[in-house]
Amino acid sequence: MSCVDTDEILGPHRYTSATALGPLRKDEARDESEPWARGRGGTRVGRAVHAAIQSVPFDADEAVIEAFARAQAVAEAIPDRSGEVAQLVRQALQSDAAARARAAPRALREVSFAAEFDGVILEGFADLIIETADGIEIVDWKTDDIPAAAVRARLREYELQAGLYVLGIESATGRPVTRVTYVFARAGLEESPGEPASLSARARAQLASVGT
């Protein structure tokens, strides 16, 4: 997710985001039919799921999950799909990543970052960062409607986005990113797109091309 979705020239700097440079899939295409829906990628179900996970306690019981899911489904004008939203939130909270967040000294959601790389200002939001003694784990929740067998192939399409998250979070916090995890809620799987150092190296090269 990101607070800037297109590149634009503002003064001497060029602005971009992890979403703008990363993949934008048909099932995650922006829905701008309502003013309040602008500025975030994802379908209405995806936005509802992300909004619920952003606020619901990691140890929420069924009643709380369903209440948050209903509220966000109504906010996205899809009240008839609140059950689907609740199931996806439930799947995310049952992931190993959520368990690590519950056990961590600190876990922060919807973490914004902004950093400059060779004249390019990168802005965005990380769904979740988990602090550990060794560094930081970045977690991204995905609601892609794909089977488990397709997750690895889809994950390759997120490698650049993941690298941009690594660059942004490391620059913003001054701490190393030791792990990047993508949780595919529908498939019930979580996977890593690669080692943070390799991901960030690719992302830095991409940013260098944006700045030219």
One Martini backbone bead per residue (centre of mass of N, CA, C, O) as a GRO file, in nm:
protein
  212
    1MET     BB    1   0.102   0.032   0.011
    2SER     BB    2   0.006   0.384  -0.062
    3CYS     BB    3   0.026   0.749  -0.079
    4VAL     BB    4   0.151   0.702  -0.370
    5ASP     BB    5   0.059   0.617  -0.728
    6THR     BB    6   0.237   0.837  -0.874
    7ASP     BB    7   0.442   1.002  -1.061
    8GLU     BB    8   0.604   1.319  -0.965
    9ILE     BB    9   0.684   1.655  -1.008
   10LEU     BB   10   0.858   1.823  -0.724
   11GLY     BB   11   1.067   2.004  -0.805
   12PRO     BB   12   1.382   1.840  -0.762
   13HIS     BB   13   1.192   1.597  -0.719
   14ARG     BB   14   1.103   1.250  -0.717
   15TYR     BB   15   0.799   1.070  -0.688
   16THR     BB   16   0.725   0.755  -0.519
   17SER     BB   17   0.619   0.401  -0.497
   18ALA     BB   18   0.561   0.076  -0.426
   19THR     BB   19   0.300   0.064  -0.600
   20ALA     BB   20   0.391   0.206  -0.863
   21LEU     BB   21   0.637  -0.012  -0.912
   22GLY     BB   22   0.462  -0.229  -0.872
   23PRO     BB   23   0.217  -0.442  -0.894
   24LEU     BB   24  -0.104  -0.423  -1.089
   25ARG     BB   25  -0.373  -0.597  -1.055
   26LYS     BB   26  -0.682  -0.668  -1.156
   27ASP     BB   27  -0.776  -0.766  -0.855
   28GLU     BB   28  -0.618  -0.468  -0.759
   29ALA     BB   29  -0.763  -0.250  -0.874
   30ARG     BB   30  -0.863   0.058  -0.874
   31ASP     BB   31  -1.136   0.206  -0.686
   32GLU     BB   32  -1.299   0.530  -0.788
   33SER     BB   33  -1.619   0.558  -0.736
   34GLU     BB   34  -1.521   0.682  -0.462
   35PRO     BB   35  -1.363   0.921  -0.286
   36TRP     BB   36  -1.288   0.730  -0.028
   37ALA     BB   37  -1.133   0.511  -0.234
   38ARG     BB   38  -0.892   0.675  -0.269
   39GLY     BB   39  -0.532   0.583  -0.256
   40ARG     BB   40  -0.599   0.264  -0.275
   41GLY     BB   41  -0.545  -0.040  -0.328
   42GLY     BB   42  -0.786  -0.252  -0.427
   43THR     BB   43  -1.045  -0.397  -0.339
   44ARG     BB   44  -1.307  -0.378  -0.132
   45VAL     BB   45  -1.232  -0.627   0.022
   46GLY     BB   46  -0.935  -0.559   0.067
   47ARG     BB   47  -0.985  -0.296   0.222
   48ALA     BB   48  -1.151  -0.420   0.450
   49VAL     BB   49  -0.937  -0.612   0.554
   50HIS     BB   50  -0.714  -0.407   0.614
   51ALA     BB   51  -0.879  -0.230   0.809
   52ALA     BB   52  -0.933  -0.452   1.017
   53ILE     BB   53  -0.638  -0.538   1.078
   54GLN     BB   54  -0.546  -0.255   1.175
   55SER     BB   55  -0.758  -0.274   1.445
   56VAL     BB   56  -0.760  -0.551   1.533
   57PRO     BB   57  -0.686  -0.765   1.751
   58PHE     BB   58  -0.472  -1.036   1.749
   59ASP     BB   59  -0.678  -1.173   1.987
   60ALA     BB   60  -0.941  -1.194   1.859
   61ASP     BB   61  -1.254  -1.279   1.855
   62GLU     BB   62  -1.525  -1.359   1.676
   63ALA     BB   63  -1.699  -1.112   1.748
   64VAL     BB   64  -1.489  -0.898   1.672
   65ILE     BB   65  -1.435  -0.977   1.383
   66GLU     BB   66  -1.728  -0.945   1.283
   67ALA     BB   67  -1.761  -0.648   1.358
   68PHE     BB   68  -1.532  -0.533   1.184
   69ALA     BB   69  -1.625  -0.653   0.916
   70ARG     BB   70  -1.897  -0.514   0.899
   71ALA     BB   71  -1.798  -0.222   0.913
   72GLN     BB   72  -1.612  -0.237   0.656
   73ALA     BB   73  -1.823  -0.334   0.455
   74VAL     BB   74  -2.000  -0.085   0.480
   75ALA     BB   75  -1.779   0.126   0.405
   76GLU     BB   76  -1.753  -0.038   0.108
   77ALA     BB   77  -2.044  -0.129   0.007
   78ILE     BB   78  -2.039  -0.467   0.123
   79PRO     BB   79  -2.242  -0.616   0.334
   80ASP     BB   80  -2.272  -0.907   0.184
   81ARG     BB   81  -1.933  -0.956   0.249
   82SER     BB   82  -1.862  -0.991   0.557
   83GLY     BB   83  -1.791  -1.293   0.571
   84GLU     BB   84  -1.543  -1.277   0.387
   85VAL     BB   85  -1.388  -1.074   0.553
   86ALA     BB   86  -1.377  -1.241   0.815
   87GLN     BB   87  -1.221  -1.483   0.698
   88LEU     BB   88  -0.965  -1.326   0.615
   89VAL     BB   89  -0.898  -1.219   0.891
   90ARG     BB   90  -0.877  -1.493   1.027
   91GLN     BB   91  -0.646  -1.601   0.852
   92ALA     BB   92  -0.441  -1.385   0.931
   93LEU     BB   93  -0.454  -1.438   1.250
   94GLN     BB   94  -0.355  -1.753   1.195
   95SER     BB   95  -0.083  -1.679   1.137
   96ASP     BB   96   0.249  -1.675   1.203
   97ALA     BB   97   0.283  -1.368   1.189
   98ALA     BB   98   0.075  -1.301   1.409
   99ALA     BB   99   0.219  -1.462   1.629
  100ARG     BB  100   0.476  -1.291   1.625
  101ALA     BB  101   0.335  -1.027   1.702
  102ARG     BB  102   0.229  -1.121   1.979
  103ALA     BB  103   0.537  -1.197   2.086
  104ALA     BB  104   0.644  -0.927   2.050
  105PRO     BB  105   0.758  -0.637   2.181
  106ARG     BB  106   0.689  -0.508   1.884
  107ALA     BB  107   0.394  -0.405   1.685
  108LEU     BB  108   0.327  -0.238   1.372
  109ARG     BB  109   0.075  -0.060   1.200
  110GLU     BB  110   0.076   0.128   0.941
  111VAL     BB  111   0.371   0.212   0.828
  112SER     BB  112   0.528   0.494   0.755
  113PHE     BB  113   0.731   0.620   0.472
  114ALA     BB  114   1.035   0.824   0.395
  115ALA     BB  115   1.276   0.846   0.121
  116GLU     BB  116   1.598   0.921  -0.017
  117PHE     BB  117   1.714   0.833  -0.363
  118ASP     BB  118   1.878   0.999  -0.579
  119GLY     BB  119   1.618   1.214  -0.591
  120VAL     BB  120   1.420   0.994  -0.477
  121ILE     BB  121   1.098   0.977  -0.333
  122LEU     BB  122   0.991   0.740  -0.101
  123GLU     BB  123   0.656   0.618  -0.047
  124GLY     BB  124   0.469   0.456   0.233
  125PHE     BB  125   0.323   0.137   0.348
  126ALA     BB  126   0.325  -0.088   0.612
  127ASP     BB  127   0.128  -0.318   0.748
  128LEU     BB  128   0.380  -0.468   0.910
  129ILE     BB  129   0.594  -0.450   1.201
  130ILE     BB  130   0.851  -0.657   1.350
  131GLU     BB  131   1.022  -0.658   1.644
  132THR     BB  132   1.358  -0.751   1.706
  133ALA     BB  133   1.675  -0.809   1.807
  134ASP     BB  134   1.783  -0.812   1.492
  135GLY     BB  135   1.511  -0.650   1.384
  136ILE     BB  136   1.296  -0.656   1.094
  137GLU     BB  137   0.965  -0.740   1.006
  138ILE     BB  138   0.784  -0.765   0.707
  139VAL     BB  139   0.427  -0.736   0.655
  140ASP     BB  140   0.197  -0.863   0.400
  141TRP     BB  141  -0.129  -0.839   0.303
  142LYS     BB  142  -0.318  -1.079   0.103
  143THR     BB  143  -0.622  -1.116  -0.133
  144ASP     BB  144  -0.564  -1.302  -0.344
  145ASP     BB  145  -0.741  -1.500  -0.594
  146ILE     BB  146  -0.566  -1.783  -0.514
  147PRO     BB  147  -0.408  -2.065  -0.512
  148ALA     BB  148  -0.156  -2.221  -0.355
  149ALA     BB  149  -0.002  -2.303  -0.627
  150ALA     BB  150   0.026  -1.973  -0.711
  151VAL     BB  151   0.203  -1.817  -0.505
  152ARG     BB  152   0.496  -1.825  -0.608
  153ALA     BB  153   0.442  -1.674  -0.872
  154ARG     BB  154   0.319  -1.419  -0.745
  155LEU     BB  155   0.561  -1.340  -0.564
  156ARG     BB  156   0.754  -1.249  -0.793
  157GLU     BB  157   0.579  -0.984  -0.847
  158TYR     BB  158   0.670  -0.866  -0.541
  159GLU     BB  159   0.979  -0.805  -0.522
  160LEU     BB  160   0.997  -0.501  -0.568
  161GLN     BB  161   0.811  -0.410  -0.346
  162ALA     BB  162   0.973  -0.539  -0.115
  163GLY     BB  163   1.235  -0.375  -0.164
  164LEU     BB  164   1.105  -0.098  -0.105
  165TYR     BB  165   1.035  -0.159   0.184
  166VAL     BB  166   1.318  -0.207   0.285
  167LEU     BB  167   1.434   0.069   0.219
  168GLY     BB  168   1.229   0.242   0.377
  169ILE     BB  169   1.254   0.111   0.663
  170GLU     BB  170   1.557   0.133   0.704
  171SER     BB  171   1.570   0.441   0.674
  172ALA     BB  172   1.355   0.515   0.898
  173THR     BB  173   1.494   0.328   1.146
  174GLY     BB  174   1.804   0.207   1.127
  175ARG     BB  175   1.719  -0.090   1.068
  176PRO     BB  176   1.723  -0.409   0.992
  177VAL     BB  177   1.601  -0.628   0.754
  178THR     BB  178   1.534  -0.988   0.804
  179ARG     BB  179   1.224  -0.993   0.694
  180VAL     BB  180   0.982  -1.107   0.442
  181THR     BB  181   0.616  -1.121   0.450
  182TYR     BB  182   0.358  -1.298   0.278
  183VAL     BB  183   0.005  -1.301   0.327
  184PHE     BB  184  -0.224  -1.541   0.199
  185ALA     BB  185  -0.537  -1.564   0.301
  186ARG     BB  186  -0.692  -1.749   0.101
  187ALA     BB  187  -0.457  -1.977   0.095
  188GLY     BB  188  -0.304  -2.002   0.378
  189LEU     BB  189  -0.025  -1.840   0.318
  190GLU     BB  190   0.333  -1.796   0.380
  191GLU     BB  191   0.587  -1.588   0.221
  192SER     BB  192   0.904  -1.526   0.073
  193PRO     BB  193   1.068  -1.329  -0.180
  194GLY     BB  194   1.340  -1.295  -0.002
  195GLU     BB  195   1.618  -1.144   0.055
  196PRO     BB  196   1.658  -0.828   0.158
  197ALA     BB  197   1.923  -0.753   0.006
  198SER     BB  198   1.827  -0.838  -0.278
  199LEU     BB  199   1.570  -0.669  -0.292
  200SER     BB  200   1.705  -0.387  -0.247
  201ALA     BB  201   1.893  -0.390  -0.491
  202ARG     BB  202   1.670  -0.388  -0.705
  203ALA     BB  203   1.525  -0.134  -0.605
  204ARG     BB  204   1.759   0.067  -0.637
  205ALA     BB  205   1.784   0.033  -0.944
  206GLN     BB  206   1.499   0.134  -1.006
  207LEU     BB  207   1.530   0.417  -0.881
  208ALA     BB  208   1.759   0.509  -1.065
  209SER     BB  209   1.577   0.506  -1.325
  210VAL     BB  210   1.373   0.720  -1.225
  211GLY     BB  211   1.593   0.960  -1.182
  212THR     BB  212   1.668   0.987  -1.510
   0.00000   0.00000   0.00000
